[in-house]
Amino acid sequence: MAQDNPSSAPDNNAGGGGSGGGSSKNEGGTKKVDLQPHAVQEQLPGVQYCVKSAPPWREAVLLGFQHYFLTLGMTVLIPTILVPQMGGGNEEKARVIQTLLFVSGISTFLQSLFGTRLPIVVVGSCTYLVPLISIIQANRYTSYTDPYERFTNTMRGIQGALIISGCFQMAFGFFGFWRNAVRFLSPLCVVPYVTFTGLSLYRLGFPMLAKCVEIGLPALVIFVFISQYLNRYFVSKKPKYDRFSVLITVSIAWLFAFILTSCTTYNKKPESTQNSCRTDRAGLVSSAPWVYIPFFFQWGPPTFDAGEAFAMVVASFVSLFEYTGTCYAAARYGSATPVPPSVISRGAGWLGLNACLSAVFGSVTGFSASVENAGLLALTKAGSRRVVQISSGFMIFFSVFGKFGALFASVPLPIMAALYCVLFGYVSSAGLDFLQFSNLNNFKSKFVLGFSFFLGISIPQYFSEYYNVKQHHGVPRWFNDTFTVIFMSHTTVSALVAFVLDLTLARENDEARKDSGLQWWERFNLYSANVKSDEFYSLPYSLNKLFPPI
């Protein structure tokens, strides 16, 4: 079990937030309150199971199943968007979902064992949607008249682009290029970086919930009540309701949706409403095979196109930003020290290997760390590595035995969106934790934060509108996609703006470096400089001797 760290006295120039502190009595016996800032905490207190510790097995299995269940939202959403545009039907969609879940399980286990060793879940990333849609809409694929032939040839083109992008991520991570970039970060520029890792996914929150508000809104209310309020009325020695609130909420909301579907409530509703609300419209249970083991190049050998590969490489670069932001949040909620740059770079290399696996098996998209699963660490206060490894076992099992996995995957997406509203918020608040190491009574710090926050919202909004109405006028589509995929990412824009401003404004002298929290941060930049980092992130089986961190 994680231990609370001894509090260190905050420096006057360190940020810290809020007032609290202790109380004392004066000579007359009256109580006098000392208004002191809250102490700075290098590791988040209150976490009951840290990265290295593990809950009892029965509890760990239930927590692992919750993590598995959360992965289904993104795993189902991406193929649901892409496969019909590629010409595939329900059978192809079910096979792609099973393959994506299978590779996610393998990737999660490898990442927890050899990558960052943080309790992060690796899932398909929406960052790749822009270049993927461009590949799907390419003339050489739309010319096929047979839907299945079009689907297989499009998938082969996607596989080729993913192989190139995966190799780029592997080189960028294993050769230390990403490490050399991340080591220049300070707590000040990490704040918008991690905050927008959660906020950037707002479209998957209430907008997706509102597609079936009569199911999604009650699910959101139930989830908040069970996770935050129920413990007030039913006190127990061990946390139960908040720790397993995902399973309780989904069970209630799913039953409610099933009753509405059985009562023919949606029979005369528009097709889009029925697809979002009904529990029998996913088409996965009937289409999924009982047993299915994905195999290499199941759709055929990959094909390669230079422009498509370049756009996919840019998307993989953007996914590294989102992956890194999630790693910082997971480390915080796992009560670990900030992730050393060499460890993040090592994890980025393994993420590239995961993308290559995705291409080889044919699972339609590249990977990143799951933001919603990082939020679940905060909700359950269990940041255990073992729990995530158990969840990877569930992912592999239910991907092979398709009928059982399809049953869980048929949960209406508005219910999943209700969970995202809370879990994405947890990840966003993890970024705000790093404010305590910066000096907020400084106008340069306020400018860096405010400007990066505003542009992190404003620039992607413009490019999102531009992408929906753009006309190419002879410009190669991959060229447009290259800029669009970068500047549509809230995380990338806010991180780059904060990074540049922090380098040029907040590091003029020692006092400025202290204001940005850099003096506190530097001892975590070198792997061997901190004993706790060695405990959390060292590789197993003496692999550190073969792959020494730098």
C-alpha positions as CSV (number, residue, x, y, z in Angstrom):
1,M,0.0,0.0,0.0
2,A,1.2,3.4,-0.9
3,Q,2.5,5.5,2.0
4,D,1.8,9.2,2.3
5,N,5.0,11.2,1.8
6,P,6.3,13.5,4.5
7,S,5.4,17.0,3.6
8,S,8.1,19.4,2.8
9,A,7.7,23.1,3.7
10,P,6.7,25.0,0.7
11,D,9.1,27.7,-0.6
12,N,7.7,31.2,-0.7
13,N,8.3,31.2,-4.4
14,A,6.6,27.9,-5.0
15,G,3.0,28.0,-6.0
16,G,0.9,26.0,-3.8
17,G,-2.8,26.6,-3.8
18,G,-5.6,27.1,-1.3
19,S,-5.4,27.8,2.4
20,G,-5.6,25.2,5.1
21,G,-3.0,24.5,7.7
22,G,-3.2,23.7,11.3
23,S,-4.6,25.5,14.3
24,S,-3.2,26.4,17.7
25,K,-4.3,28.0,21.0
26,N,-3.3,31.4,22.3
27,E,-2.7,32.4,26.0
28,G,-6.4,32.9,26.6
29,G,-7.2,29.4,25.4
30,T,-9.1,30.5,22.4
31,K,-8.5,28.7,19.1
32,K,-6.3,30.5,16.6
33,V,-6.2,29.3,13.0
34,D,-2.8,29.5,11.2
35,L,-3.5,30.2,7.5
36,Q,-0.8,28.3,5.7
37,P,-0.6,27.1,2.2
38,H,-1.0,23.3,1.7
39,A,2.3,21.5,1.7
40,V,3.8,20.5,-1.7
41,Q,3.5,16.8,-2.3
42,E,5.9,15.1,-4.7
43,Q,3.7,12.0,-4.8
44,L,-0.1,12.2,-4.5
45,P,-1.3,11.2,-1.0
46,G,-4.4,9.2,-0.5
47,V,-3.6,6.6,-3.2
48,Q,-4.3,3.2,-1.6
49,Y,-2.5,1.0,-4.1
50,C,0.5,2.6,-5.8
51,V,2.2,1.4,-9.0
52,K,4.3,-1.3,-7.2
53,S,1.6,-2.6,-4.8
54,A,-1.4,-4.7,-5.6
55,P,-4.9,-5.2,-4.2
56,P,-6.1,-8.6,-3.0
57,W,-6.7,-10.9,-6.0
58,R,-10.5,-10.8,-6.0
59,E,-10.5,-7.0,-5.8
60,A,-7.8,-6.8,-8.4
61,V,-9.8,-9.0,-10.8
62,L,-12.9,-6.8,-10.5
63,L,-10.7,-3.6,-11.0
64,G,-9.1,-5.2,-14.0
65,F,-12.5,-6.0,-15.5
66,Q,-13.5,-2.3,-15.0
67,H,-10.4,-1.3,-17.0
68,Y,-11.2,-3.8,-19.7
69,F,-14.8,-2.5,-19.9
70,L,-13.6,1.1,-20.4
71,T,-11.4,0.1,-23.3
72,L,-14.5,-1.0,-25.2
73,G,-15.8,2.5,-25.8
74,M,-12.8,3.6,-27.9
75,T,-12.4,0.1,-29.4
76,V,-15.9,0.0,-30.7
77,L,-16.2,3.7,-31.6
78,I,-13.2,3.8,-34.1
79,P,-14.2,0.8,-36.2
80,T,-17.9,1.9,-36.1
81,I,-16.8,5.1,-37.8
82,L,-14.3,3.7,-40.3
83,V,-15.4,0.2,-41.3
84,P,-18.7,1.2,-43.0
85,Q,-16.9,3.9,-45.0
86,M,-14.4,1.2,-46.1
87,G,-17.2,-0.9,-47.5
88,G,-17.3,-3.4,-44.6
89,G,-20.4,-4.8,-43.0
90,N,-21.2,-6.1,-39.5
91,E,-19.0,-9.2,-39.9
92,E,-16.0,-7.1,-40.9
93,K,-16.7,-4.6,-38.1
94,A,-16.8,-7.4,-35.5
95,R,-13.5,-8.9,-36.7
96,V,-11.8,-5.5,-36.7
97,I,-13.1,-4.8,-33.2
98,Q,-11.9,-8.2,-32.0
99,T,-8.5,-7.7,-33.6
100,L,-8.1,-4.2,-32.2
101,L,-9.0,-5.5,-28.7
102,F,-6.6,-8.4,-29.1
103,V,-3.7,-6.2,-30.0
104,S,-4.6,-3.7,-27.3
105,G,-4.4,-6.5,-24.7
106,I,-0.9,-7.5,-25.9
107,S,0.2,-3.9,-26.1
108,T,-1.0,-3.1,-22.6
109,F,0.8,-6.0,-21.2
110,L,4.1,-5.2,-23.0
111,Q,3.8,-1.5,-22.0
112,S,3.3,-2.3,-18.3
113,L,6.2,-4.8,-18.3
114,F,8.8,-3.3,-20.6
115,G,7.6,0.2,-21.5
116,T,7.0,2.9,-18.9
117,R,5.8,0.3,-16.4
118,L,3.0,2.6,-15.4
119,P,-0.6,1.4,-15.0
120,I,-1.7,2.7,-18.4
121,V,-3.9,0.9,-20.9
122,V,-3.0,1.1,-24.6
123,V,-6.0,1.5,-26.9
124,G,-6.7,2.8,-30.4
125,S,-6.3,6.5,-30.9
126,C,-8.7,9.0,-32.5
127,T,-5.6,11.1,-33.6
128,Y,-5.3,8.8,-36.6
129,L,-8.8,9.5,-37.9
130,V,-7.8,12.4,-40.2
131,P,-5.2,10.4,-42.3
132,L,-7.3,7.2,-42.1
133,I,-10.4,9.0,-43.6
134,S,-8.1,10.4,-46.3
135,I,-6.9,6.9,-47.2
136,I,-10.5,5.6,-47.2
137,Q,-11.6,8.4,-49.5
138,A,-8.7,8.0,-51.9
139,N,-9.8,7.5,-55.6
140,R,-8.0,4.2,-56.0
141,Y,-10.1,2.6,-53.3
142,T,-13.5,4.3,-54.1
143,S,-13.3,2.9,-57.6
144,Y,-13.9,-0.7,-56.4
145,T,-17.5,-1.8,-57.0
146,D,-17.5,-4.8,-54.8
147,P,-17.7,-3.6,-51.1
148,Y,-15.6,-6.4,-49.7
149,E,-12.9,-5.9,-52.3
150,R,-12.9,-2.2,-51.5
151,F,-12.7,-3.0,-47.7
152,T,-9.7,-5.4,-48.0
153,N,-7.7,-3.1,-50.4
154,T,-8.3,-0.1,-48.2
155,M,-7.2,-2.1,-45.1
156,R,-4.0,-3.1,-46.9
157,G,-3.3,0.6,-47.6
158,I,-3.9,1.4,-44.0
159,Q,-1.6,-1.4,-42.9
160,G,1.3,-0.1,-45.0
161,A,0.9,3.5,-43.6
162,L,0.7,2.2,-40.1
163,I,3.9,0.1,-40.5
164,I,5.8,3.2,-41.6
165,S,4.4,5.3,-38.7
166,G,5.1,2.6,-36.2
167,C,8.8,2.4,-37.3
168,F,9.0,6.1,-36.9
169,Q,7.7,6.0,-33.4
170,M,10.1,3.1,-32.5
171,A,13.1,5.1,-33.9
172,F,11.9,8.3,-32.2
173,G,11.6,6.5,-28.8
174,F,14.4,3.9,-28.7
175,F,17.0,6.2,-30.1
176,G,16.3,8.9,-27.5
177,F,14.9,11.7,-29.7
178,W,11.7,12.0,-27.6
179,R,13.8,11.8,-24.4
180,N,15.8,14.8,-25.6
181,A,12.6,16.8,-26.2
182,V,10.8,15.8,-23.0
183,R,13.7,16.7,-20.7
184,F,13.2,20.4,-21.4
185,L,9.8,20.4,-19.9
186,S,9.1,22.2,-16.6
187,P,6.1,21.9,-14.2
188,L,4.8,25.2,-15.6
189,C,4.5,23.9,-19.2
190,V,3.4,20.5,-18.0
191,V,0.2,22.1,-16.6
192,P,-1.5,22.9,-19.9
193,Y,0.1,19.8,-21.5
194,V,-1.6,17.3,-19.1
195,T,-4.7,19.4,-18.6
196,F,-5.5,19.4,-22.3
197,T,-4.9,15.7,-22.6
198,G,-8.2,15.3,-20.8
199,L,-10.0,18.4,-22.0
200,S,-9.2,17.7,-25.7
201,L,-11.6,14.8,-25.7
202,Y,-14.7,16.9,-24.8
203,R,-16.5,15.7,-28.0
204,L,-16.6,12.2,-26.6
205,G,-18.3,13.5,-23.4
206,F,-21.6,15.4,-23.3
207,P,-21.9,15.7,-27.1
208,M,-21.9,11.9,-27.5
209,L,-24.0,11.5,-24.4
210,A,-26.7,13.9,-25.8
211,K,-27.2,11.6,-28.8
212,C,-29.4,9.6,-26.4
213,V,-30.0,12.0,-23.5
214,E,-32.7,9.9,-21.9
215,I,-30.1,7.2,-21.3
216,G,-26.9,9.1,-21.1
217,L,-28.0,11.8,-18.6
218,P,-29.4,9.4,-16.0
219,A,-26.2,7.4,-16.3
220,L,-24.1,10.5,-15.6
221,V,-26.2,11.4,-12.6
222,I,-26.0,7.8,-11.2
223,F,-22.3,7.7,-11.8
224,V,-21.6,10.9,-9.9
225,F,-23.9,9.9,-7.1
226,I,-22.4,6.5,-6.6
227,S,-18.8,7.6,-6.9
228,Q,-19.0,10.8,-4.9
229,Y,-22.0,10.7,-2.5
230,L,-23.1,7.2,-1.7
231,N,-20.3,6.6,0.8
232,R,-21.8,9.3,2.9
233,Y,-24.9,7.2,3.5
234,F,-23.4,3.7,3.5
235,V,-20.2,3.9,5.5
236,S,-17.8,0.9,5.1
237,K,-14.3,0.2,6.2
238,K,-13.1,-0.4,2.7
239,P,-14.2,1.8,-0.3
240,K,-16.7,-0.2,-2.4
241,Y,-19.2,2.0,-4.1
242,D,-16.8,4.6,-5.5
243,R,-14.2,1.9,-6.4
244,F,-16.7,-0.2,-8.4
245,S,-19.0,2.6,-9.5
246,V,-18.3,2.0,-13.2
247,L,-19.7,-1.5,-13.0
248,I,-22.7,-0.5,-10.9
249,T,-23.5,2.5,-13.1
250,V,-23.3,0.6,-16.4
251,S,-25.4,-2.3,-15.0
252,I,-28.2,0.1,-14.0
253,A,-28.0,2.2,-17.2
254,W,-27.8,-0.8,-19.5
255,L,-30.8,-2.4,-17.8
256,F,-32.7,0.8,-18.2
257,A,-31.8,1.0,-21.9
258,F,-32.8,-2.6,-22.4
259,I,-36.2,-1.9,-20.9
260,L,-36.8,1.1,-23.1
261,T,-35.8,-1.0,-26.1
262,S,-38.1,-3.9,-25.2
263,C,-41.0,-1.5,-24.6
264,T,-40.7,-0.4,-28.3
265,T,-40.0,3.2,-27.2
266,Y,-37.7,3.8,-30.2
267,N,-39.5,2.0,-32.9
268,K,-40.8,5.2,-34.6
269,K,-37.7,7.3,-33.8
270,P,-35.2,8.4,-36.5
271,E,-32.5,5.9,-37.5
272,S,-29.7,7.9,-35.8
273,T,-31.6,7.9,-32.5
274,Q,-32.2,4.1,-32.7
275,N,-28.5,3.4,-33.4
276,S,-27.5,5.5,-30.3
277,C,-30.2,4.3,-27.9
278,R,-31.2,0.8,-28.6
279,T,-29.3,-2.2,-27.2
280,D,-29.9,-4.4,-30.2
281,R,-28.5,-2.2,-33.0
282,A,-24.7,-2.7,-32.6
283,G,-24.9,-5.9,-34.7
284,L,-21.9,-7.3,-32.9
285,V,-23.4,-10.3,-31.0
286,S,-24.9,-11.9,-34.1
287,S,-21.9,-11.1,-36.3
288,A,-19.1,-12.1,-34.0
289,P,-17.8,-15.6,-34.2
290,W,-17.7,-17.8,-31.1
291,V,-14.0,-18.3,-31.3
292,Y,-11.6,-16.1,-33.4
293,I,-7.9,-15.8,-33.2
294,P,-6.5,-12.9,-35.3
295,F,-3.5,-13.8,-37.5
296,F,-0.9,-11.9,-39.4
297,F,-2.0,-10.0,-42.6
298,Q,-5.5,-11.4,-42.4
299,W,-6.7,-8.9,-45.0
300,G,-3.7,-9.5,-47.3
301,P,-0.2,-8.0,-47.7
302,P,0.2,-4.3,-47.1
303,T,0.5,-1.7,-49.8
304,F,2.4,1.5,-49.5
305,D,1.9,5.1,-50.6
306,A,4.4,7.9,-49.7
307,G,1.9,10.7,-49.1
308,E,-0.4,8.5,-47.0
309,A,2.6,7.2,-45.0
310,F,3.8,10.7,-44.3
311,A,0.4,11.9,-43.0
312,M,0.3,8.8,-40.8
313,V,3.8,9.5,-39.5
314,V,2.6,13.0,-38.5
315,A,-0.4,11.5,-36.7
316,S,1.9,9.1,-34.8
317,F,4.0,12.1,-33.8
318,V,0.9,13.9,-32.4
319,S,-0.1,10.7,-30.6
320,L,3.2,10.8,-28.7
321,F,2.1,14.1,-27.2
322,E,-1.2,12.6,-25.9
323,Y,0.6,9.5,-24.8
324,T,3.1,11.5,-22.7
325,G,0.4,13.7,-21.1
326,T,-1.4,10.5,-20.1
327,C,1.8,9.1,-18.6
328,Y,2.2,12.1,-16.3
329,A,-1.4,11.8,-15.2
330,A,-1.1,8.0,-14.6
331,A,2.2,8.5,-12.6
332,R,0.4,11.1,-10.4
333,Y,-2.6,8.8,-9.7
334,G,-0.3,5.9,-9.2
335,S,1.5,7.8,-6.5
336,A,4.8,7.6,-8.4
337,T,7.4,10.2,-9.0
338,P,7.3,12.2,-12.2
339,V,8.3,10.0,-15.2
340,P,11.9,10.4,-16.2
341,P,12.4,11.4,-19.8
342,S,14.3,8.3,-20.6
343,V,11.4,6.1,-19.4
344,I,8.9,8.1,-21.5
345,S,11.1,7.7,-24.5
346,R,11.4,3.9,-23.8
347,G,7.6,3.7,-23.6
348,A,7.3,5.7,-26.9
349,G,9.4,3.1,-28.6
350,W,7.2,0.3,-27.4
351,L,4.2,2.3,-28.5
352,G,5.7,2.3,-32.0
353,L,6.1,-1.5,-31.8
354,N,2.4,-1.7,-30.8
355,A,1.5,0.3,-33.9
356,C,3.5,-2.2,-36.0
357,L,1.6,-5.0,-34.4
358,S,-1.7,-3.2,-35.2
359,A,-0.7,-3.0,-38.8
360,V,0.5,-6.6,-39.0
361,F,-2.8,-7.9,-37.5
362,G,-5.0,-5.4,-39.4
363,S,-6.7,-3.5,-36.6
364,V,-7.3,-0.3,-38.6
365,T,-5.6,2.4,-36.3
366,G,-2.5,3.3,-34.3
367,F,-2.3,3.4,-30.5
368,S,-2.0,5.7,-27.6
369,A,-2.4,5.6,-23.8
370,S,-6.1,5.5,-22.7
371,V,-7.1,8.8,-21.1
372,E,-10.3,7.3,-19.6
373,N,-8.4,4.5,-17.9
374,A,-5.9,7.0,-16.4
375,G,-9.0,8.7,-14.9
376,L,-10.2,5.4,-13.5
377,L,-7.0,5.2,-11.5
378,A,-8.0,8.4,-9.7
379,L,-11.6,7.3,-9.2
380,T,-10.6,3.9,-7.6
381,K,-7.5,5.2,-5.9
382,A,-5.8,2.1,-7.1
383,G,-2.9,2.8,-9.4
384,S,-1.6,-0.7,-9.4
385,R,0.4,-2.1,-12.3
386,R,-1.0,-5.6,-11.6
387,V,-4.6,-4.4,-12.1
388,V,-3.8,-3.2,-15.6
389,Q,-2.0,-6.4,-16.4
390,I,-5.1,-8.4,-15.4
391,S,-7.2,-6.1,-17.6
392,S,-4.9,-7.0,-20.6
393,G,-5.8,-10.7,-19.9
394,F,-9.5,-9.8,-20.1
395,M,-8.9,-8.0,-23.4
396,I,-7.2,-10.9,-25.0
397,F,-9.7,-13.5,-23.6
398,F,-12.8,-11.6,-24.8
399,S,-11.3,-10.8,-28.2
400,V,-10.8,-14.5,-28.8
401,F,-14.2,-15.6,-27.5
402,G,-16.1,-13.1,-29.6
403,K,-19.7,-13.7,-28.6
404,F,-19.0,-13.0,-24.9
405,G,-16.9,-9.9,-25.7
406,A,-19.5,-8.6,-28.2
407,L,-22.2,-8.7,-25.5
408,F,-20.2,-6.2,-23.4
409,A,-19.3,-4.2,-26.5
410,S,-22.9,-3.7,-27.4
411,V,-23.4,-1.2,-24.5
412,P,-24.8,2.0,-26.1
413,L,-22.1,4.6,-26.5
414,P,-24.0,7.4,-24.6
415,I,-23.6,5.3,-21.5
416,M,-19.8,5.2,-22.1
417,A,-19.9,9.0,-22.7
418,A,-21.4,9.5,-19.3
419,L,-18.4,7.7,-17.8
420,Y,-16.0,9.8,-19.9
421,C,-17.4,13.1,-18.5
422,V,-16.1,12.2,-15.1
423,L,-12.9,10.3,-16.0
424,F,-11.6,12.8,-18.5
425,G,-12.1,15.5,-15.9
426,Y,-9.9,13.6,-13.5
427,V,-7.1,13.5,-16.0
428,S,-7.5,17.3,-16.7
429,S,-7.2,18.0,-13.0
430,A,-4.0,15.9,-12.8
431,G,-2.3,18.7,-14.9
432,L,-3.4,21.3,-12.4
433,D,-1.4,19.4,-9.7
434,F,1.8,20.7,-11.1
435,L,0.8,24.3,-10.3
436,Q,1.9,23.7,-6.8
437,F,5.6,23.6,-8.0
438,S,5.4,26.9,-9.9
439,N,5.1,30.4,-8.7
440,L,1.6,31.7,-9.6
441,N,2.4,35.1,-8.2
442,N,4.4,35.9,-11.3
443,F,3.1,37.6,-14.4
444,K,5.3,35.6,-16.8
445,S,3.8,32.4,-15.3
446,K,0.3,33.7,-15.7
447,F,1.0,34.7,-19.3
448,V,2.5,31.2,-20.2
449,L,-0.5,29.5,-18.7
450,G,-3.2,31.8,-20.0
451,F,-1.9,32.1,-23.5
452,S,-1.3,28.3,-23.9
453,F,-4.7,27.5,-22.5
454,F,-6.4,30.0,-24.9
455,L,-4.6,29.0,-28.0
456,G,-5.0,25.3,-27.1
457,I,-8.7,25.9,-27.5
458,S,-8.8,28.5,-30.2
459,I,-6.4,27.1,-32.9
460,P,-7.8,23.6,-33.0
461,Q,-11.3,25.0,-33.2
462,Y,-10.4,27.0,-36.4
463,F,-8.7,23.9,-38.0
464,S,-11.6,21.7,-37.1
465,E,-14.0,24.1,-38.9
466,Y,-11.5,24.4,-41.8
467,Y,-11.2,20.6,-42.1
468,N,-15.0,20.2,-42.5
469,V,-15.2,22.7,-45.4
470,K,-11.8,22.7,-47.0
471,Q,-11.2,22.6,-50.7
472,H,-8.0,21.2,-52.0
473,H,-7.6,23.1,-55.2
474,G,-4.7,21.0,-56.5
475,V,-2.9,20.7,-53.2
476,P,-2.1,17.1,-52.3
477,R,-4.5,15.8,-49.7
478,W,-1.8,14.4,-47.5
479,F,-0.2,17.9,-47.3
480,N,-3.5,19.3,-45.9
481,D,-3.8,16.4,-43.5
482,T,-0.2,17.0,-42.2
483,F,-1.1,20.5,-40.9
484,T,-4.7,19.6,-39.9
485,V,-3.8,16.6,-37.7
486,I,-1.2,18.7,-35.8
487,F,-3.3,21.8,-35.3
488,M,-6.5,20.0,-34.6
489,S,-4.9,18.5,-31.5
490,H,-5.6,20.6,-28.4
491,T,-2.9,18.7,-26.5
492,T,-0.2,19.3,-29.1
493,V,-1.0,23.0,-29.6
494,S,-1.1,23.9,-25.9
495,A,2.0,21.8,-25.2
496,L,4.0,23.4,-28.0
497,V,2.9,27.0,-27.1
498,A,3.7,26.5,-23.4
499,F,7.0,24.8,-24.2
500,V,8.2,27.6,-26.5
501,L,7.1,30.3,-24.1
502,D,8.6,28.6,-21.1
503,L,12.0,28.2,-22.8
504,T,12.2,31.8,-24.0
505,L,10.5,33.6,-21.1
506,A,10.7,31.6,-17.9
507,R,14.3,30.6,-17.8
508,E,16.2,33.9,-18.0
509,N,18.0,33.4,-14.7
510,D,17.9,31.2,-11.6
511,E,15.0,33.1,-10.1
512,A,12.9,32.6,-13.3
513,R,13.8,28.9,-13.3
514,K,12.7,28.7,-9.8
515,D,9.4,30.4,-10.7
516,S,8.7,27.7,-13.3
517,G,9.5,24.9,-10.9
518,L,12.5,23.8,-12.9
519,Q,14.8,23.4,-9.9
520,W,12.4,21.0,-8.3
521,W,11.9,19.2,-11.6
522,E,15.5,18.6,-12.6
523,R,16.2,15.9,-10.1
524,F,13.6,13.7,-11.9
525,N,15.1,14.3,-15.3
526,L,17.9,11.8,-14.8
527,Y,16.8,8.3,-14.1
528,S,19.6,7.4,-11.7
529,A,19.4,10.7,-9.8
530,N,16.4,9.7,-7.8
531,V,16.1,6.4,-5.8
532,K,12.3,6.4,-6.0
533,S,12.3,6.7,-9.8
534,D,14.5,3.6,-9.9
535,E,12.0,1.7,-7.8
536,F,9.0,2.6,-9.9
537,Y,10.4,2.4,-13.4
538,S,13.2,-0.1,-13.5
539,L,12.8,-3.0,-15.9
540,P,12.3,-6.5,-14.5
541,Y,14.5,-9.5,-14.9
542,S,17.8,-7.5,-14.8
543,L,16.9,-6.0,-18.2
544,N,18.2,-2.6,-17.0
545,K,21.7,-4.0,-17.5
546,L,20.9,-4.8,-21.2
547,F,18.9,-1.6,-21.7
548,P,20.3,1.0,-19.3
549,P,18.3,4.2,-19.0
550,I,20.1,7.5,-19.7
